[in-house]
């Protein structure tokens, strides 16, 4: 861990030495692209990216008319900003971007203009969080924008609700103090889920407060359930079999909860046998089925959700074992990173048949990445700061674009909104134009 952090910092430092020159080149590329040197479509559908994994918390963007080709030097970086520590991804709504990071001894929430990166407002509060491995002291959980509010969950368990327009604090909860939530290996990392007027967080607290639902307007506890340690997976919600359900992976369970009162429709054991393990992928809902996955010799499982116990469709460790990134689904196939990001061999980008678990193709050489789907294109952001575009097709891996947009140490999930791709590494946040000049 320490070695990785040092390498990331070194790479980020080298990147910043050339920031001014590199930015100038990209601005010129952007102007040339806007002039029509490359093929693009002007009528793309604008969309927000208000939470982890996008509008439907499944890694899919509704934007399908992005540029069909990238400039030779890569898509233009329209703006960039030096940032603090953390792995919380950016989120975007109504032309505004929320950045959650650590500056000095404060966890800081900043609102920026999404098109220019210019500041709108800032809110911060003190934090004493220390990473046990010297890895990174910043917040891990991606914020959520909903109903005119911003919800953030810090590495030390501080949950805040802010006014999206002004940054004014509306309420806060100390999860560490109020629920005796343990630190875990790498701090608290659940991205809040807004569902049915509540904010649901995998707190991992004591005395039946593993998962807690807070009133969206006041912060008061609506319900709390389960007795388990916190996981690193964030919950998802969907209507399955005519009933609304929240799906959550705690440290050792896969559970389906009623969002109104927290009642458990089902609870199944799901925990790696390795003690020092992290289950980070979010449950992925497709129709009436839910896909869950973990690394550390546990593997993946697909369940059909119905009245009564879930029906297991398949399970195994050889298909698509996800360590922390979540897979995406298109036309009956899953695309995701198989293997451990922290292993010497790295991960493989795979295409797997959803209903049968058959591996259709596998591309080695990835050392950790997050995967997003826009139309029929995969957008893969690697830990080394490379943005790779590839066809989401089961026949074979086919790369259609490749660009270095960031430095190393990329862990945060990116965002895609109105043709702009927003991503951060250890030292900077960048807004990259994937719309072919439409944003100029």
C-alpha positions in Angstrom: 0.0 0.0 0.0 2.7 2.5 1.0 4.7 1.7 -2.2 1.6 2.2 -4.3 0.9 5.6 -2.7 4.5 6.8 -3.2 4.4 5.7 -6.9 1.1 7.5 -7.4 2.4 10.7 -5.8 5.5 10.5 -7.9 3.6 10.1 -11.1 1.2 12.9 -10.2 4.1 15.2 -9.5 5.7 14.4 -12.8 2.4 15.1 -14.5 2.0 18.6 -13.0 5.5 19.7 -14.2 4.1 19.6 -17.7 0.5 20.7 -16.9 0.8 24.1 -18.5 2.3 22.9 -21.8 0.0 19.9 -21.9 -3.1 22.0 -21.3 -2.2 24.4 -24.1 -1.8 21.6 -26.5 -5.2 20.2 -25.6 -6.9 23.6 -25.9 -5.5 23.9 -29.4 -6.8 20.4 -30.2 -10.2 21.4 -28.8 -10.4 24.5 -31.1 -9.4 22.4 -34.1 -11.9 19.7 -33.3 -14.7 22.3 -32.8 -13.8 23.7 -36.3 -14.8 20.3 -37.8 -11.5 18.5 -38.2 -13.1 15.4 -36.8 -16.5 13.7 -37.1 -19.1 14.5 -34.4 -22.8 14.7 -33.8 -24.4 17.9 -32.6 -27.7 16.6 -31.2 -26.5 14.5 -28.2 -28.9 14.2 -25.4 -27.9 16.1 -22.3 -28.0 14.2 -19.0 -27.0 14.5 -15.4 -24.7 12.2 -13.4 -26.0 12.8 -9.9 -24.7 9.8 -8.0 -22.3 6.9 -8.0 -22.6 4.9 -11.2 -24.9 7.4 -12.9 -28.6 8.2 -13.1 -29.8 4.6 -12.5 -26.8 3.5 -10.4 -25.8 0.9 -13.0 -22.8 2.6 -14.8 -24.9 3.4 -17.9 -25.1 6.9 -19.4 -28.2 7.7 -21.5 -25.9 9.8 -23.9 -25.5 7.9 -27.1 -24.3 10.6 -29.5 -20.8 11.2 -28.4 -18.0 11.9 -30.9 -17.4 9.0 -33.2 -13.7 9.7 -33.4 -11.1 11.2 -31.1 -8.3 13.5 -32.1 -4.9 11.9 -32.4 -3.8 13.5 -29.2 -7.0 12.4 -27.4 -10.2 14.2 -26.5 -9.5 17.7 -25.4 -9.2 18.6 -21.7 -11.4 21.6 -21.4 -10.4 22.5 -17.9 -8.5 21.0 -14.9 -8.2 21.8 -11.2 -5.7 20.9 -8.6 -7.4 19.0 -5.8 -6.9 17.3 -2.4 -6.9 13.7 -1.2 -9.6 11.2 -1.6 -11.3 8.7 -3.9 -14.8 10.2 -4.0 -16.0 10.6 -7.6 -17.4 13.8 -9.1 -21.2 14.1 -9.6 -23.0 16.5 -11.9 -26.6 18.0 -12.0 -28.1 21.1 -13.6 -24.7 22.3 -15.0 -23.0 22.1 -11.6 -20.3 19.6 -10.4 -19.8 18.5 -6.8 -16.2 17.7 -5.7 -15.6 16.0 -2.4 -12.0 15.9 -1.2 -9.7 16.6 1.7 -7.7 19.8 2.0 -5.4 19.8 5.1 -7.5 18.8 8.1 -10.8 19.4 6.5 -13.1 17.4 4.3 -14.3 19.8 1.7 -17.3 19.9 -0.5 -17.0 22.2 -3.5 -19.5 23.2 -6.2 -18.0 24.1 -9.6 -19.5 25.2 -12.9 -19.4 22.0 -14.9 -18.5 23.6 -18.2 -15.7 25.8 -16.9 -14.6 24.5 -13.5 -15.2 27.9 -12.0 -16.1 27.8 -8.2 -19.7 28.4 -7.1 -19.6 27.6 -3.3 -17.6 25.6 -0.8 -18.4 23.9 2.5 -15.9 22.2 4.8 -15.6 20.7 8.3 -12.7 19.3 10.3 -11.6 15.7 10.1 -9.2 13.6 12.1 -9.3 10.5 9.9 -6.0 8.7 9.5 -5.4 5.9 7.1 -3.8 2.9 8.9 -1.7 2.1 5.8 -0.6 5.6 5.0 -2.5 5.2 1.7 -4.9 8.2 1.5 -6.6 10.3 4.2 -9.4 11.7 2.0 -13.1 10.8 1.6 -13.9 7.6 -0.3 -17.7 7.9 -0.9 -19.1 9.6 -4.0 -21.7 12.3 -3.1 -25.3 12.1 -4.1 -27.4 15.0 -5.5 -31.2 14.6 -5.1 -34.1 16.9 -4.6 -32.1 20.1 -4.4 -29.7 18.6 -1.8 -26.2 17.2 -1.7 -25.4 14.2 0.6 -21.8 13.3 1.5 -20.4 10.6 3.7 -16.8 11.1 4.9 -14.1 8.7 5.7 -14.6 9.2 9.5 -18.3 8.6 9.3 -19.7 12.2 9.0 -22.9 12.3 7.0 -23.9 15.8 5.7 -26.9 17.2 3.9 -26.2 20.5 2.1 -28.4 22.8 0.0 -27.4 22.2 -3.6 -27.9 25.9 -4.6 -25.9 27.5 -1.8 -23.9 24.9 0.1 -25.7 25.8 3.3 -25.7 22.9 5.8 -29.1 21.4 6.4 -28.3 18.6 8.8 -25.5 16.3 9.8 -25.0 13.0 11.6 -21.9 11.5 13.2 -22.0 7.9 12.2 -18.9 7.0 14.1 -20.2 8.4 17.4 -23.9 7.7 17.0 -23.7 4.1 15.8 -20.3 3.0 17.0 -19.4 2.3 13.3 -16.0 0.7 13.1 -13.3 2.1 10.8 -12.7 -1.0 8.7 -9.6 -1.4 6.7 -9.8 1.9 4.7 -12.4 4.1 6.4 -16.1 4.5 5.6 -16.9 4.3 1.9 -20.6 4.0 1.2 -22.1 6.4 -1.3 -25.5 7.5 0.0 -28.6 6.1 -1.7 -31.6 8.4 -1.8 -34.8 6.3 -1.9 -38.4 7.0 -0.8 -37.6 10.2 1.1 -34.7 8.7 2.9 -30.9 8.6 2.7 -29.7 5.0 3.1 -26.2 4.4 4.2 -24.3 1.1 4.9 -23.0 2.5 8.2 -22.0 -0.9 9.7 -22.9 0.2 13.2 -23.6 -1.8 16.4 -26.9 -2.9 17.9 -28.9 -3.5 14.7 -27.6 -0.4 12.8 -25.7 -2.0 10.0 -27.8 -0.2 7.4 -29.5 3.0 8.4 -32.2 5.1 6.6 -32.2 8.8 7.5 -35.1 11.2 6.8 -34.0 13.2 3.8 -35.3 16.5 5.2 -34.3 16.3 8.9 -31.6 13.6 9.2 -33.6 11.7 11.8 -33.4 7.9 11.8 -36.4 6.4 10.0 -35.2 2.8 10.4 -32.1 0.7 11.0 -31.5 -3.0 10.5 -29.0 -5.9 10.5 -26.0 -6.6 12.6 -22.9 -6.6 10.5 -19.7 -4.7 9.9 -19.6 -2.1 7.1 -18.8 -3.2 3.6 -17.3 -1.1 0.8 -20.2 -1.7 -1.5 -22.9 1.0 -1.9 -26.6 0.0 -2.0 -28.8 0.1 -5.1 -32.6 0.1 -5.5 -35.0 -1.3 -8.0 -38.6 -2.5 -8.5 -38.4 -6.3 -8.8 -41.4 -8.6 -9.0 -43.7 -5.6 -8.4 -42.0 -4.6 -5.2 -39.5 -1.9 -4.5 -36.4 -3.2 -2.9 -33.0 -2.0 -1.7 -30.1 -4.3 -2.3 -27.1 -4.1 0.0 -23.8 -6.0 0.5 -22.6 -5.6 4.1 -19.3 -7.1 5.3 -20.8 -10.6 5.3 -24.3 -10.5 3.8 -26.3 -9.9 0.7 -29.7 -8.6 1.7 -32.9 -7.3 0.0 -34.6 -4.6 2.2 -38.0 -2.8 2.0 -37.1 0.9 1.7 -40.2 1.9 3.7 -39.3 0.2 6.9 -36.1 -1.8 6.4 -37.8 -5.1 6.7 -35.5 -7.8 5.2 -37.1 -9.7 2.3 -34.1 -12.0 2.3 -30.6 -12.3 3.8 -27.9 -14.6 2.4 -24.3 -15.1 3.5 -21.8 -13.5 1.1 -18.3 -13.0 2.5 -14.8 -13.9 1.3 -12.9 -16.3 3.5 -9.9 -14.0 3.4 -10.0 -11.7 6.5 -8.2 -8.8 4.9 -10.7 -8.4 2.1 -12.8 -5.7 0.5 -16.1 -6.2 -1.3 -16.6 -3.0 -3.2 -18.9 -3.7 -6.2 -22.5 -2.4 -6.1 -25.3 -5.0 -6.6 -26.3 -4.7 -10.3 -30.1 -5.1 -11.1 -31.2 -6.3 -14.5 -34.9 -7.0 -14.8 -35.8 -9.4 -12.0 -32.2 -10.6 -11.5 -29.4 -9.2 -9.4 -25.7 -9.8 -10.0 -23.2 -9.5 -7.1 -19.5 -10.2 -7.1 -16.4 -10.1 -5.0 -12.7 -11.1 -5.3 -10.6 -13.0 -2.7 -11.6 -16.4 -3.9 -15.4 -15.8 -3.4 -16.5 -14.9 -6.9 -19.8 -13.8 -8.4 -23.4 -15.0 -8.2 -26.6 -14.2 -10.2 -29.9 -14.4 -8.4 -33.5 -14.2 -9.7 -35.5 -12.2 -7.2 -39.1 -13.4 -6.5 -41.4 -13.8 -3.6 -39.6 -16.0 -1.1 -35.9 -16.8 -1.2 -33.9 -15.7 -4.2 -33.2 -18.3 -6.9 -29.5 -18.8 -7.7 -29.0 -18.9 -11.4 -25.2 -19.4 -11.3 -22.2 -18.8 -9.1 -18.4 -19.1 -9.4 -15.0 -17.6 -9.1 -13.8 -18.1 -12.6 -16.2 -15.8 -14.5 -16.2 -12.2 -13.3 -14.8 -11.7 -9.8 -14.9 -7.9 -9.0 -12.7 -6.4 -6.3 -14.1 -2.9 -6.1 -15.3 -1.8 -9.6 -18.9 -2.5 -10.7 -19.6 -4.3 -14.0 -22.1 -2.9 -16.6 -24.7 -4.8 -18.6 -25.8 -4.5 -22.2 -27.9 -6.8 -24.3 -27.4 -9.9 -22.2 -23.7 -9.5 -21.5 -21.7 -8.2 -18.6 -18.5 -6.2 -19.0 -16.1 -5.7 -16.0 -12.7 -6.2 -14.5 -12.0 -9.8 -13.4 -9.4 -10.2 -10.6 -7.7 -8.2 -8.0 -6.5 -4.7 -8.8 -3.7 -5.0 -6.2 -2.2 -8.2 -7.6 1.0 -8.5 -9.6 -0.9 -9.8 -12.7 -3.6 -7.1 -12.5 -7.1 -7.5 -13.9 -8.7 -8.6 -17.1 -11.5 -6.8 -18.9 -14.1 -9.5 -19.6 -17.3 -10.0 -21.5 -19.5 -12.6 -19.8 -22.9 -14.0 -20.8 -25.3 -12.8 -18.1 -27.6 -15.8 -17.9 -25.0 -18.6 -18.5 -21.8 -17.2 -17.0 -19.9 -18.1 -20.2 -16.8 -16.0 -20.7 -17.0 -14.7 -24.3 -13.7 -12.8 -24.3 -11.0 -11.6 -21.9 -8.4 -8.8 -22.4 -5.4 -8.9 -20.0 -3.1 -6.1 -19.0 -5.4 -3.9 -17.0 -4.2 -2.9 -13.6 -7.4 -1.7 -12.1 -10.1 0.3 -13.8 -13.7 1.5 -13.7 -16.1 0.8 -16.5 -18.9 2.9 -17.9 -21.3 2.3 -20.8 -22.5 5.0 -23.2 -24.5 3.6 -26.1 -22.6 0.7 -27.5 -19.3 2.0 -26.3 -17.4 1.0 -23.1 -15.5 3.9 -21.5 -12.7 2.3 -19.3 -10.7 4.6 -17.0 -7.6 2.8 -15.7 -5.7 3.4 -12.5 -2.9 4.7 -14.7 -5.1 7.6 -16.0 -5.8 6.1 -19.4 -9.2 6.4 -21.0 -9.9 3.5 -23.3 -13.0 3.3 -25.5 -14.1 -0.1 -26.8 -17.1 -1.7 -28.4 -19.6 -3.4 -26.0 -19.9 -6.4 -28.2 -19.6 -10.2 -27.3 -17.7 -11.2 -30.5 -14.3 -9.8 -29.5 -12.5 -7.0 -27.7 -12.3 -4.0 -30.1 -10.6 -0.8 -29.0 -11.9 2.3 -30.7 -10.0 5.0 -28.7 -7.1 5.4 -26.3 -5.9 8.5 -24.5 -3.9 9.5 -21.5 -6.1 12.0 -19.7 -4.8 11.8 -16.1 -1.8 10.7 -14.0 -1.6 7.5 -12.0 -3.5 6.6 -8.8 -7.0 6.8 -10.3 -9.6 5.1 -8.1 -12.6 7.4 -8.1 -15.5 6.6 -10.4 -15.8 9.1 -13.2 -18.9 11.0 -14.4 -20.4 11.7 -17.9 -22.8 14.6 -18.3 -23.8 16.6 -21.4 -20.9 15.3 -23.4 -18.3 16.0 -20.7 -16.3 13.3 -19.0 -15.2 14.2 -15.5 -12.5 12.2 -13.7 -9.8 12.7 -11.0 -6.5 11.2 -10.0 -4.4 11.8 -6.9 -3.8 15.4 -7.7 -6.2 16.9 -10.2 -9.8 16.9 -11.5 -10.3 17.1 -15.3 -13.2 17.9 -17.5 -12.7 16.2 -20.9 -14.8 16.9 -24.0 -16.2 13.7 -25.5 -18.9 15.5 -27.5 -16.7 16.5 -30.5 -16.7 20.2 -29.8 -20.4 20.6 -28.8 -19.4 22.1 -25.5 -17.2 24.8 -26.9 
